[in-house]
Amino acid sequence: AALKMISSGEIAEVKVGDKIPSVVLAEGQADYGKPAEVNIADLIAGKKVAIFAVPGAFTPGCSKSHLPSFMDAQEELKAKGVEMTICIATNDAYVMEAWGRTSGGADAGIRFLSDSNAELSRALGLSIEGGILVRTKRFSLIAEDGVVTHYFSSAEQSSDTWA
């Protein structure tokens, strides 16, 4: 199912059955190397993945609760067939790489991708539009071969989006 526009011109929030859109994100590299372009649709094609997003890298709630819950759940997720866990935020690729490295998240096997232009966040109907910086709403989802099979929204309760 394609993502649908709602009457205000905004994109409706992602739901089970929707396809993850083809959007190019950036992945920071070690030693401040040039970030790599990663098309999220290509990356997850043919795989069962967990994708979670945070409003900001290095922020207290994201660093103390949300990210660690996914770090701790890696074995459980793999036991359920999840092949890859991806963390997304609108911070730039350098910040995402540093957060992944210093938090232990990258060592736990989580990929940290930058949606710095909020293109994916907006396409999923999950952007927080504000002044200068656009953030991503806290969410998590499971997708199989690019199709959302489970979706957890922070609109219900933020802890629903933790692993």
Secondary structure, 3 states (H helix, E strand, C coil): CCCCECCCCCECCCCCCCECCCCEEEECCHHHCCCEEEEHHHHHCCCEEEEEECCCCCCHHHHHHHHHHHHHCHHHHHHCCCCEEEEEECCCHHHHHHHHHHHCCCCCCEEEEECCCCHHHHHCCCEECCCCCCEECCEEEEEECCEEEEEEECCCCHHHHCC
